């Protein structure tokens, strides 16, 4: 048979979940057992052996770092010095219960809050928590710090080598850059079709566009491939995907041409330039060199279409021009964002509003991400507070009652606390059942074998293989049962043990799970569901303010100076959108969230409406160059103000539906603005800016109808 051992394992009619679990189990077992036996039987160091084993188990068994083995190995490299710091702090703070508890509170919050950095920091956090928990218990022996650090370093080094070279994984999915490149390719083909007769897209092209757009949703992308980090390149790649989705949607909604020579003079050239820019973007995302020639050409044609006067153009033609301008803007945004994603801070200067992150250094971007979530409305903050308080309470109880093997209690608290009270209760119930079964088996084994460590040494590796294979696949009950047996065999080799070791394990798990259940009930017990509704409602209210401010400024005119880098309310709406997106991400991760609430809301449409509001307002108000914009003619100003007010009213109605408070309606509310003729208004002498604004507002009202369920 050909291929690597991992590929042969996958081909051997083993379900993919089991095949992946077996590969990971082998890596954990080899690295943990090798370090444990090396120090315990080779160097007679029980301390180093314990830390070597638990370092590997913590960062591979307890943590869930996404990606292939080599991607995880790259993530683990900077984790090693972090583990040194945590072990050192835990060792010196364990001298007193109060100092250990205070350290647990601070360290627990910081490590849990690092989840704002994306799936990899979030996945590594539980293992790092254990690296602080392990040394934070008496006896206070700072002279053993060297052994602890050496053991942990060897265990982590063996794990990194195993992840990189032992039973390599296949890539979990198509890289996000390639997904964005495919979307850009198809957008280019659609633009080319729309630039020539019959100026329409076929059903197959529309279907492909919907599939490619949906494939860029974060919920459909493997965690390892999601551009969720705070860095410049990750933000640029996420921006690329969003712009590609917007571009495909705008191309699919492009109205048919009105006909006549005046209407077909410039926009076909713009669409052909969009085609070239899309192909250039796709090539750049695939690693090919690009000088941005197509993007520069598109910028010139877009500016010409936006500012050039065409006598004889009909209102229908101007609407077509406005729609083509939206297509061009989305293509330009995608192109610039892709260059930032590929080249980082070395990319050419971009618009400071839409691409505000392009020139920032990593510490600044991390600070923006951390400070943005430092509040009780952030689900990341809520989770960090919940787990920090639970761990501190568990450490207090373990210290005051001097529980034997008290760190098991904290481990149970860490692994069994969930983001909703109901999920925590169900998890604890299953976990206690599994722990009880494992404790009964352990008690019988210890009673039969006694102190013959050779039996435990021989049984530990195969038991670890089974435990780390079945646990991730079968669920928390199996995981607790098998892990109870694993830790019993480990501690039976470290010191003489009796059947009471199983009793201590069960007692600690009961106490730890009780603490987790209490704090799961007291601290934001409903998880992200209510927070998501509040966050989206807040975002829509902020979007309504932006719509009103934008249409008002368009109607009255004014100076568009270089200092006006963003539209009115840009920062507030952007922050509200970030809060809503993070709440949605957690909401998607909570099991049975939709079934439990009977929720069929299209949250993706709600989030996209926030992005559409930001982008449209910036496009209309942020200048390509300094200029003075005259006010709209009186009839046009009145019409655009009325339309803006109706869109804002629709946003507020949907917001009230999502977040009913006080006397706001809690039943479905029909947006109903389409019953008015404002959107079809064609005031005499209305300039291009009027039709560009109406096109943007029309798209926003379509978003509101989709969210409210009125869109057919």
DRENZA-284236 format. One record per residue: x, y, z of N, C-alpha, C in turn. Coordinates in steps of 0.02 Angstrom, whole numbers, plus 50000, padded with zeros to 5 digits. Layout:
BEGIN
XYZXYZXYZ...
***
This chain:
BEGIN
500424994050000500005000050000500435006250000500235011349962500615017449959500355022650007500715028350011500515033750054500815033350123500715038650162500975038850230500555034350275500815032650335500415028650382499745031950398499745038650405499115042150420498615041350363498855041750300498405040950243498155033850238498585028850252498365021950250497855020550304497935023850363497455023150417496775025850396496785031550361496155034550339495795030350287496195026850244495905022850191495645016050214495785014150276495635007350300494915006850326494445010150295493735009750312493595011750384494025015950413493915018650480493565025350472493035026550511492705033050506493205038650517493135044250481493625049750486493735052150557493195052550598493265055050666493715050350707493635043850698494055039050733494765039250708494845039850642495525040050613495915046050641495585051850643495915057850670496065056950744495595053850782495705052750853496275047950866496335042750824496875037850832497545041250820497595045250767498225048650753498435053150811497955056950836498125061450891498285057350954497925052050966498045047951025498755045051023498965042750965499645040050959500155045350976500055051450951500545056750963500565058551037499975059151069499965060851140500285055251181500105049151167500355043551206501115042851200501375043251140502095042451129502475047951166502265054251158502635059751189502565059651265501955058551290501845058551363502185052651396502095046651369502395040651400503155040751396503425043151339504155043251333504465047751385504195053851394504465058251445504365055651515503785052651528503635050051594504105044451614504195039551569504625033851585505365035851586505555040651544506245042851543506455045651611506045050051638506225053251701506095048651762505535044951761505365040951819505825035051828505955031351773506355025251779507075026251755507195031551715507875032851693508265037251740507945042651765508295047351809508005047551880507525043251894507225042751961506975049451986506645053151941506385059751959505625059751949505265058752004504535058651999504255065451979504575070852002504335077551987504385078951911504975077751883505065078951811504615074451770504525068151793504095063551757503375066051755503145068551812502465071151816502355076951768502835081551767502765087451724502855085751650503275080951634503345078851565502695075851539502385071651580501765068451558501195073551552501105077651604500535082151603500625087951554501245089751538501345094851487501095092451420501265086251402501035083451339500275082551339500005079851394499285078651398498905085351397499175090451431498835096851434498785100051366499325100051328499345103751266499085099851206498965093251215498705089351159498055085851176497985083651239497375080251259496835085051284497035089851325496565094651353496445100551305496965102851272496895108351223496625105651158496335110151119496065108351054496315113451002496955113250990497255117850941497075115350872496745119450831496535116950765497115116650715496995112850662497485112450609497805105650603498275105050557498655098950549499185098450603499525092550606500035091650657500585096850652500795098550592501325103450584501085110550602500455111950588500195118450610500155118850686499965113350717499945113250791500655113750820501135110450787501825110850811502075118050808501905121650755502105128750749501775132950804501155131250821500815134950875501125133450942501365127350952501635125251017502325128251031502695130050980503365132650992503375138751038502965143951025502965149551073502625147951139502285142251143501945140351205502455138251258503035135551236503535132951283503755138351333503985144251312504175149251362503585151651404502985151651375502395153451415502295148451471502405142051457502345136951509502865137851564503475139851545503985141251596503745146651644503465151951616503235157551658502675155151704502195151351677501625149151717501845144351773502295139851757502535135151808502915138851863503315143751843503695147651893503225151551938502735154951908502265158851948501875154251995501625148751968501245144052009501645141252066502285139752054502715137052107502795141952164502935148152150503065153052203502425155752236501865155552201501235157752232500905152352274501125146152268500805140752306500985140852379501425145452401501625145652471501035147152517500555150852496499965152552535499335151352492498805149452525498175148452488497935154952457497975160552494497715166852467498105169052405498775168152406499165170152347499025165552288498935159052302498765154452248498085156052218497605157952260496935159652236496955166052194497315171052219497375177352182497705176152114498235172152114498555170452051498095166752004497685162152033497215158451992496695163151960496475168151998495985172851972496275176851914496885179351922497195183551870497395179351809497765173951822498005169751767497415166651731496915164251769496335161251737495975166051690495905172351712495575177251669495985178751607496635180051617497065181951561497085176451508497185170251529497235164851480496565163651444496015164051481495365163151448495205168951401495415175051420495265180951379495685181051315496225177151314496635176851253496265173651195495675170951208495275168151154495075173451102495125179851120494985185151071495475184951013496035181551023496545181250970496395176250915495855172350921495685167750868495685160550893495545155750848495485148650868496105145650899496695147650876497305144550904497435146650976497445153150992497505154951064496945152051106496335151951080495775149251117495875141751129496135138251080496235131051087496795129351136497305133651139497875132251184497725134351256497235138551268497115141351335496985135951388496565130851377496455125851431497095122351452497525120551404498155117351422498605121951461498625128351443499035133151481498755134051551498095133851557497805134251624498055128551668498085122551640498325116751679499065117551698499455120751656500165121751672500255126551730499765130751744499785134751805499475130951864498935127251851498605123551905499065118451936499445114851896499845109251920500335111251975500725116651968501205118352022500915122852077500275124552073500015129452121499745126252184499925120052197499705116552258500305114852301500205114652367500745112252411500915104952394501505102452413501985105752457502365111352422502545116452461502915122052435503655120152432503875118452372504565116152363504865119852303505045126252312505335130052256505985127052230506335123152272506955120152249506835114852194506215112652186506065107852133505875111352068505915118052065505715121652005506115119451944506765118251954507165116051897506925109551868506755104751910506505098351885505835099351849505425103651877504775104851845504865107851775505305112651769505415115851704505725110951654506215107051677506525102151632506015097051609505615094451655505115089551636504615092251586504355098251600503875101251554504175102651486504805104951486505135106451422505225100151380505445094751412505535088451375504865085851350504345086151392503695083851370503425087751312503495094351314503265098551259503685097551196504335096651205504775095451147504595088951112504475083651151504275077251122503605077951087503145081851115502495082851084502565086651018502985091851017503075095650955503365091250900503845087050917504125082450868503605077450844503215074850890502695070050871502175073250826501965079350843501465082850802501735084150732502375085650727502655087550662502795081550617502985075850647503245070350606502885063650614502485062750665502175056250678501455056150652501315051550606500645050850577500365057550554500675060750505500445067550485499725067550461499385072950476498685073850456498655076750386498085075450355497935079150294497675086150313497735090650266497475097350278496725096950291496465100550342495755099950359495275102750307495515106550260495075109350210495465113850163495105116950116495425121550069495635127850106496255130250096496465136450130496005142250112495915146750159495455152350149495685156750091496345157350082496585161350026496365158349960496355151749955496135148549893495385149349885495005148849939494285150049934494145157149908494515162049935494425168949911494645169649839495175166149820495415166549751494895163649703494585158149722494055155249679493465159949673493285163249728492735168049725492915173849679493535176149683493755181649640493755179549567493985173549553493965170949484493255171049456492795168349495492105168049471491805175049464491955179449510491715186349504491965189549440492595188149422492865190849360492485188249300492325181749300491945178949244491245181949240490935182949298490265186049299490295193249272490805197049291490875203849267490965204049192491355199249166491455199049093490805197449057490405192849085489755191249054489295197349055489305201049110488855206849116489075212749075489705212649051489955218249011489795217648937489515212048917489365211048846488665208048840488365208948781487695206548769487655199048783487115196648815486495200248832486495203648900487085204748930487155208548992486795205149052486765198749054486435195149109486865189049128486705186349187487035180349211486565174349204486835168649186486435162649182486305159649250485845154949253485665151749317486275148149347486665145049305487245141349332487755146149364487865151849332488335156749359488075159549426487425160749430487135163249493487195157949548487065151649530487105146349580487825145549605488295145749559489005145249579489205151049624488955156949607489115162849648488855161949719488245159349726487965158249793488375153049831488595147749797488985142549830489665145249853489995149049809490655151749827490595156849883490065160949881489955165849934489825162350000489395157250000489255153550061489865150050088490315147750043490915144250065491405148650102491325155250096491765159950132491505161750201490915159250220490665160450287491125157050337491245160250393491685157450443491425150850471490755150150475490465144050502490585138050457490765139250393490885133750347491625132650333492045136350367492775135750356493075132350417493515127350407493845124250465494195129350509494195128050574494465132950622495175135050604495575130150582496275131650568496355136450510495855136950467495905141150407495545147750415495195148850470494815155050478495295160850491495225166350454495645172350468495345176350525495445173750586495115176750644495595180450690496235180450674496725183650718496715191150713497055194650760497065201950759497595204950715498035200950686498585203550646498375206650581498835210250549498685213750486498475208850432498855203450423498705198850369498045195250380497915193150442497275189850457496685194550445496755200750467496205205550456496115206750381496675207350345496625208450273496285202650238496435196450259496135190750226495385190350242495205191750305494495191950322494125197350282494445203050273494165208450233494095206350160494575202550136494545200050067493935195650057493825191050104493245186650099492595190350101492545195250145491935199250150491815203150086492345206150058492275209949996492085205449938492365199349937492195194649883491455192649887491205191549948490495189849956490055195749934490255201849952489875207749932489885208549856490465207449827490525208249754490085203249717490095196949738489675191949706488935193649713488735196149771488045198149781487845204049737488295208949731488145214849690488105212949616488535208549594488515206449524487865202749508487645198549555487015194949544486405199449544486455205149578485875209749583485925215549534486405215449489486485221149443485875221749398485555227549395484945228249354485125228049280484645226249238484775225949166484895232949139485275233549084485405240149055484775243249027484765249949029484175253549006484175254248930484745253248899484775254048827484945261148806485145262048743485305268648718486055269948723486335273948678487055275048677487325278548739486925283148768487175286748826487285282148886486855276948892486905272548949487455267248942487695265948882488175260548871488865263148853489005269248868489645272048847490215270248895490095270148961490635269349009490585263049052489985261149072489955255749122490215249049096490145247249030490445240949009491205240849019491535246549008492255246849019492425245749093491995248449137492115247449209492055240149226491545236749199491465229549214492045225449186492285227349128492875223649102493485224849146493545230949173494085232249220493995228349285493375227449306493235223249364493465216149351493335213649291493555206949271494315206349278494675211249252495415211049255495665211449327495345215849366495555216549436495425210249476494875206849462494715200549497495235195149480495415194549417495915189649398496595191349429496755197649432497375199849464497375198149538496795199149570496735197649642496815190149654496485186049612496545178849620497265176549612497615179349564498325177449554498745179449615498615185349642498975187649701498865182949760498235180949771498075176549826498405169649818498545167749757498875161249744499625161749743499895167449762500615168149770500975170849710500625172949659500955175649599501075183149608501575185649574501755192749580501225197049546501075202749577500585207349549500815214449562500765218649511500965225649517500365230349525499765227649527499175231749538498965235849478499175233949418499005237849358498255237749346497945231849352497225231349340496835235349391497065235249453496715239149504496765246649490497345248849469497425255949453496965257949396496925253649345496475255049289495745255349312495545250749356494865250749381494725257149421495215259349460495115265549498494995271449452495375271749397495285277349350494595277149318494375271249295493725270749263493155271849312493245269449373492735270449424492645277949438493205281449444493185288649457492865292249398493025290049338492735293249278491985292249275491755286149292491035284849291490675288649346490995289549403490675292949460490625300449449491125303349416491155310649411490975313349342491035309249291490925311649223490185312749208490035318049172489335319649154489175316649086488585313749080488355310849017487675313949001487655319048959487015322048942486555316748910485935316948928485465312348899485365305948937485745304848990485665298749030484995298849066484635293449061483975292849093484055290749166483535291649206483575289149275483735281749279483455277749233483625270549233484365269549220484645273549174485355272949161485775275049220485565280249254485935282449313485905277249369485325273949375485285268449424485775262849406485815261349341486295256249319487005258449336487165264649324487835267249340487975266649414487475268249456487575267749528487705260549549487345255849518487455248849535488145246549512488365248849454489035247049430489565250049475489445256049501489925259049547489995254849611489445251949635489485247649694489895241449678489805238749618490205232949597490945234849596491095240649567491795242849562492095243949631491715246849677491975248049745492125241449780491675236549772491795230049804492415226649775492505227249709493095224249677493735227649700493715234349706494305237949730494465236149803493945235649844494055233749914494365226849918494105222149879494385215349878495115215349856495275219249806495965219449780496445222249832496255227749863496695230849913496765226249974496215223449997496235218950056496665212850041496625210149980497035204349963497775206049965497955211949942498655213949944498895214650016498475217250059498655217750130498725210750160498275206150141498305199350167498945195750146499195197250086499795193950061500435197350084500445203950083501055207750096501085211150164500535211150200500535214150266500645221650263501055224150310501185231350314501595233850255501885229250215502255231350156501815233050096501155231850102500695233450048500665240950038500515243249976500455250349964499925253550008499975260050017499515263750060498795262550038498355261450087497655260350074497245265750109496605266050093496165271050124496175270150200496305275450238496385274750310495745272950347495165274050317494545272350351494385264950345494275262750284494085255750274494655251050292495275252950280495855248750295496275251850350495945253650404496275257050459496845253050490496825246550483497315242050515497945241150474497955243650412498485241750365499185243950387499245249250426499905251850445500045250750520499615247350554499705246350626500165240450639500545240950693500975235450714500575230450757500865224550765500515219150801500305221250872500735224450912500505226350980499905231050978499885235650930499315240250925498675236450908498735231750861498145228050841497895223450897498365220350934498165216350991497815220751043498085226651055497775231151103497075233151081496985234551017496325236250991495835230451002496075224350989495635218550998495465217551072495975217851115495865216751187495425222151218495595228451204495205233951233494495234151207494405232051144493735231951116493275226951150493565221751178493165216551211493175217051286493485222251313493545223051386492915226251413492375222651412491745225151438491255219551446490745220351487490295214951503489845212851445489815216651391489415214751334489795210151286490425208951298490825204551256490765197351283490615192551239490575185651262491265182951282491795185651252492465183551273492605185751345492405191851361492485194251430492055190251478491435188851459490995184851502491295177951516491545174651465491835167951474492455168251519492865173351509493475173951549493305175151623492815179451636492615180651705492325174351736491905170851699491585164751724492105159551744492575158151700493065152851715493555155051768493745161551770494205163951821493895163451890493275165451898492945165051963492855157851984492675153551937492575146451954493235143251976493775144651941494425141751960494665144452027494565150952039494765153852103494365150852160493715149852150493305146852202493525139652215493655135952162493875129052170494545128752206494995133352191495655133352225495575135152298495105139552314494975141352384494725135252422494245131652395493975125752428494505120452436494895119352383495425114252387495945116152439496095122552445496605124652494496355124452565495725126552576495455126652644495315119652670495075115252626494915108452648495495103652639496045106052611496635101952597496445095252565496075095752510495875089652475496495086152447496535079452454497075075752421497005076452345497565077452312497555078352239497065083852219497105089652253496635095052242496635097752172497195096852136497195099552067496705095952023496505089652042495985086252004495325090052007495205093152065494595097152072494605103052023495165106452019495205112051972495175109751900495465103951887495435101251819494725099751799494325097051846493625095751833493245102251820493385107351861493065113851851493235116651782493865116051763494085118851699493765115251640493715108751643493485104851585492735104051581492385105051636491665103651636491235109951636491525115851646491145122051644491005123951571490385125351556490185127151488489905134251487489745136651427489525143651421488785144551437488405139151445487715139751465487595135251525487135137251569486995133251629486705126551611486275126351561485965119951543486475115151515486925117651474487445113251447487915110851502488065115351550488495113351606488165107751646487515108451660487165103251699487185096551663487025096651598487025090251562487725087251557488225091551549488915089151546489125086151612488965089551667489155087051734488825080351748488195079651730487845073351743488185067451708488345068451645488685063051607489385061951634489735067451651490425066751675490455063051741489995064451786489995060951850489845053551841489405051951796489275044851782489905041451756490245044651709490865041751683491395041151736491465046251778491975046051831491825040451881491185039551897490995034151944491185027351915491025026351852491205019951820491965018951821492335024151802493065023651802493335022451872493045025651923493285024751991493165017752016492605014651998492465007752018492985003051987493135004051923493634999851890494315000751922494495007051937495145008551968495195005352037494665005952077494675003052144494784995452141494444992252095494534985052088495244983352066495504987252019496184985851994496704986852048496664992452085497144993752138497104988552193496504986152208496424980952260496734974352238496684972752173496944966352148497694966552138497954971952111498664972252092499094974452151498834978952192499224981352248499764986252226500374985152248500924989852235501404987452181501184982852140501624980352086501624985452029502114990052030502124995451981502264993051910502564987151903502704984651835502054983451796501534981351831500884980451798500604987051774500644992151817500394998751798500805001751741501465000651743501905003351691501745000151624501594993651624501434990151561500744992051536500284993351581499594994751560499475001951539499905006551562499775013651550499765015551476500275013851435500255015951364499645013551325499465006951327498865005051290498235008351316498205009351383497615012751410497575019951386498145023451382498145030251356497925030351283498155025551244497935025151174497175024751168496885020251209496155019451207495815025751233496075028551288495745034351319495735040351272496295041851241496325047751199496045046651129495845040351115495475038951054494725039451065494485036051118493765035851130493495042251160493895045551202493655051651235493405056951188493805059151138493565064351093492985062251049492905055651037492385053350991491745051651028491815048251085491235045851122490925051151167491295056251185491015061451226491305061751296491025066451336491325068051401491275062351450490745058351447490685052751493491245047751485491365045651423491915041051409492585044351427492655050751411493285054151425493435054151500492935055551541493055055651613493195048651641492845043651616492965036851639493675034551622493875035651561494535033451539495085037551572494985044151579495505048251609495585046651683495045044751717495095042551786495555036551792495495031951746495935026051748496655027951731496745032551683497425034651664497785037851723497465042651756497805046151811497935041451870497495036451879497605031651933498235027551919498335025351857498935021451841499555025851845499495032151829500075036651835500275037551908499795039151951499965040552021500125034152059499885028552036500075022252068500815020652056501105023452003501835022551991502245027852028501945033552043502325038752077502375037452152501875034352181501875032952253501405027052266501525023252319501075017652335500355020152341499895016552310499195018652308498745012952328498175014752358497665009852375497025011652337496495007752351495865009052316495585015952333495825019052387495585025652406495775030952355496275029652313496445034452260495845035652215495465030452200494865031152159494345035352196494295034452262493835038452301494015045852299494665047352306494885054352302494725057352233494845053452181494705055852114493965057552106493525053152129492805054352123492605060452164492875061052225492705066752268492915073252236493515073452208493755079552176493335081452115493145076652075492745078152016492055080652036491765077552088491105079952112491155087152136491675088652175491755095552201491885100452144492335098652098492495103152042491905104351997491525099051982490945099951938490395104051973490335103352039489845107452075490015114752071490665116352078490875123352072490725125952001490885121951951490755123951882490015125051870489585120651898488865121351889488605127651922488865129251982488635135252017488805141451978489425141951954489615148051918489315148251848489185142351819488815142251756488105144851764487815143851824487145146251837487125153551855487645155951890487645162851914487905167851862488385165951822488725170551776488495169451705488055173751680487805173451611487585166451593487065163851627486885156751619486595154951551486365159851513486065158151448486565158251391487195159451406487695159251353487615165151305487715163851240487755169151191487085170851159486555166951174485925168151139485645175151151485545176851214485285183451229485775188951211486415187551221486925192551205486935193951130486835188751090486815189651017486235194150997485655192951026485075197051009485195204351029485475205351088485625212151110486145215451065486665211551048487215214351008486975216250938486585212050907486335213550839485845219450843485425219550894484965225250902485355231750910485885231650951486295237650960486625239550894486865234650857487185236150793486695239450745486075236850742485585239750697485395246850717485365248050782485225254950804485795259650784486405257350790486975261350768486975262250693486775256950656486725257550583486195262550563485635262650599485105267550584485365274650593485745275850646486045282450656486505284350599486905279450576487365280750521486985282350457486435278850444486035280150384485755287250386485475289150442485185295950448485725301250439486305300250472486845305250467487115305650396487165299850362487435299850294486965303350246486325301650247485855304850201485775312250216485825314150279485785321250296486385325050267486975322050273487565325450246487545325650170487285320450138487215320550066486735326050044486195326750081485695331650062485945338850069486345340050121486565346950134487235348550102487605343350080488265344650050488775346650102489365348650079489885350750125490565348850099491065350750138491755349450118491945342250134492265338950086492525332250097493285332950099493545333750159494255334950168494615328550185495285328550177495665322450192495575320150264495425324850311495345322850381494725318650391494245318950345493635314850351493785307950324494145303950365494375297350342493815292250345493295293450384492745288750389492085292550389491555288850379490885291850380490665293050452490135297050462489895298350531489685291750565489895290950627489715285050665490085278750646490615279350606490965273350581491245269250639491595272450687491915268750741491405265250785490855268750801490345265750844490025259750811489855260450747489545254850711490035249050703490665250650690491165245350683491245241450748491265244850804491325241450868490705237150882490115239950869489505236050879489485229850835489755230550775489775224850729490255219450753490815221550781491305216750809490985212850867490625216350910490295213050967489775207950942489405209850890488895205350864489215199250831489765200250795490095194650762490395189750813490685192250867490965187750917490415183950953489855187250967489295183750999489015178450952488975179950888488735174950839489195168950836489855170250838490335164650835490235159950894490145162650954490035158251012489355154951007488855158550985488185155750978488185149550933488575149950879488625144250834488965138250867489385139550917489765134050948489375130751005488815133651026488435130851082487945125651056487995119451079487575114051053486835115451061486455113751009485725114151010485475121251023485875126251003485665133151015485025134750979484975132450916484385134150877483765130550904483845124050920483275120250943483025122751010483495124751054483295126651121482895133151121483035137551075482685143951074482165144451020482095139350978481645139750922481835145350875482485146450867482735152350833482895150750760482545154050714482685153150643482925159650612483175164250651483375170750627483975170150580483975174150527484535174350481485055179250508485485176850553485975181250584486515183450534486665179150486487165181150435486925187250397486295187450380486025193350344486075199550388485945198750453485985204450498486695207150502487185202650507487885204950511488105208150446487905205250389488085208250325487785215150317487185216250344486885222850338487315228150373487635226250428488095230950462488685232750418488975227650386489525228950340489295233250281488715231750254488455235650197488345242950217488115244050278488025250950301488685254650304489185251350334489845254450339490135256050271490135251150228490455251950163490095257250120489425256950120489065261750079489155268950103489135269950169489225276650196489915279350180490425275150188491105277350171491165278950097490855274850055490915275949983490585282549963490035284249995489685290349977489995296550006490315296050065490545302050100491295302850104491675297350100492405297950105492685299150036493045304450025493245306449958493825302349930493825301849864494425299349829494955304749827494735310949828495195316649830494825322449862495185327249892494845332949924494415336849875493805338249895493365342049851492795344749894492415349249866491825352049899491215349449862490765346249899490175343149869489595347849877489275349849824488695354249830488095350349858487625353849888487025350349912486615347649854486225342549868485785339949817485235345049801484965344849740484375349049726483825347649776483385352549783482885352149837482475345749835482205344049776481785338049772482185331749785482805331549759483235325649771483415325149844483565330849876483745330749947483155328249989482555330649973481965328350011481845320950001481935318549939481815311449925482325306949960482965308749956483475304449988483405304650064483185310250091483075310650164482495306150185481945306350145481375302050161481565294650157481935292850105482135285850097482595283750155483065288150172483515286550228483125285650292482625290050304482215289450364481835282850365481585280750307481205274550304481665268550317482265268650289482735263150301482925263050375483065268850403483235269150474482655266550517482045268450498481465265950535481415258350530481545255650471481545248450463482065245050508482665248150512483185245450555482965245550628482645250950649482425251450719481865246450734481425245350686480895240350696481195233350704481665231650661481985225150666482375224650731482705230150750483075230150814482605228850872482015232050872481535230950926481285223850926481215220950868480985213950865481505209250895482145210650882482675206250906482795207150981482705213251006482875214651075482295218151109481745214751122481155218051152481285219951224481275226451238481365228951306480835234251319480635234851381480145239951398479495239051359479295244251321478665243851285478775242651210479375240351191479485238851120479145232251103478915231351041478535225351024478985219251023478725213651050479095207451050478865202650996478335204350960478085200050907478385202250841478365197850789478635199750724478335206250698478765210450670478555216950645478715217250570478215218950530478325219750458478675226350445479225226050408479595232150393479165236850351478885234350296478365237850261478545244050222479185245950219479365252150185479275251650109479235245550083479165244850011478475247149987478015247950034477355250250014477365257549991477905261050005477965268049985478335268449919478215273749882478505274549815479175278149817479445279549876480045283549881480635280449844480705273749848481285270449819481295271049743480715271949713480685272749640480665280049618480735284649665480695291749648481255293749601481095297849552481585300249503481505307849498481745311649547481665318949546481995321949484481685326949455481985330149395482685332849411483155331349367483825333949374484225330849430484015325049455484385321849510485075319749485485605321349522486285319649501486455312349517487055310349497487275303549509487285301749583487485306549624487545305149696486865302949725486345305749699485675303849722485545296449707485665294449645485525287549627486005282649660486625284749673487095280549710486835279349781486575284749812486305284049880485695279649881485245280549831484635276449829484805269149819485305267649777485505260649767485755257549832486145261349870486395258949934485815257749983485365262649987484795262050034484325256450013484245255449948483815250049925484105243249946484775242549941485095236249962485015235250037485065240650076484975239950149484255237950166483765240750130483085238750145482955231450127483285229150074483235222050057483525217750114484075220050143484365216550201483855216350258483525222050272483055222250328482455217550315482225217450254481665212950238481865205650246482485204150228482725197250236482765195350310483015199950351483075198650423482375197850453481905202150432481235202050461480805196350433481045193050380480665187550351480165189850300480205196150278479725198750229479975197750158480615195850150480905195450083480725188850051480485189149991480275183049955480775181449900
***
